[in-house]
């Protein structure tokens, strides 16, 4: 899970980058990846959830051009930088 907060004037730009990532994922349909992104009610905080299920442990997301473009300017867009937290599932119901 990754959570961060963007500058208010960059929130739509950030959302556009995320939409492009999902468009590319839909086109390329990489295996071994489950991925979701959420915008919190404050309009400037984002949460990304990813489950990497590849045999070699490589993240297919990092191979996409749109994700690379998203990451390139993330520091400049952020008010609070991305914080990565590894999650251990206790239970879930149809989340992935």
N, C-alpha and C positions, 0 to 999 in steps of 0.2 A: 504494500500500500504506500502511496506517495501522497502527501498533502502539502499544499502551498497556497499562498495568497498573492494575487497579482495587484498591480497598481490599478486604480479604478478606471483610468483612461486607457488601459491596455486589456481589459477583461474581454471585450468582444474579439479583439485580435487573437487572444489566447484561445478562445472558444473556436475561432475559425481554424487555427492550426490543428486543434484536436479533431474537428470535423474532417479535415483533410486526411488525418491519420486513419480514421475509420473508413473513409472512402477507399484509400489504398488497401486497407486490410480486406475490405469487401471484394475488391478486384483480384487480389493475389491469393486470398484465402489460405494463409500460412497455417500449417498444422502445428499442434503443440502449444497453442496460445489461446487463452481465454482472457478477455480484457474488457474493462468497463471504465468509463470516466463520468464523473458527476460534478455539477456546479452547485455549491451550497447556496442557501437562500440569501446570503449577504451579497451575492452576485460577483464576488471577487475571490472567493476561496474555491479551490478545486481539489478533488480526491480522485485518484486513479487506483484501480484494483487490477492486478494481473496475476494469472496463474500460468506458470511456465511448465509445460508437460512434455518437453522434448526429450529424446533418449540421451542426447549429449549435454543437456542442461543449458544449451544456448537459447537466448531470448530472441525469437523471430521478430519481435517488435523493433529491436535495435538495428535490424537489417533494412528497414523500410526508409525510403527517401523522405517521406512526409514526417516520420518521427524524428529523423535527424534534423530536418528543418525546424521542427517544433523545439527541439532541445537547444539549437544554436543560440537563440536569443532569450532563453528562459530567465537568465540572471537579470537581464535588463528589464524584463516585464514584471519581475517579482517585487513585492513589498516585503514578503516573508519567503525565504528560500525553500525549495523543496526539502521535505524531511521524509526519509524512507524508513518504513517500519515493516519488518517481516512478521507475518501473522501465522499463528498456529491455529488451525481450525478446531474448534470445539464442537461445532455443529453447524449445519446450514440446510436450507430448504430451497432448492432450485435456484440458488444464487449463480451458479455457473453451469 
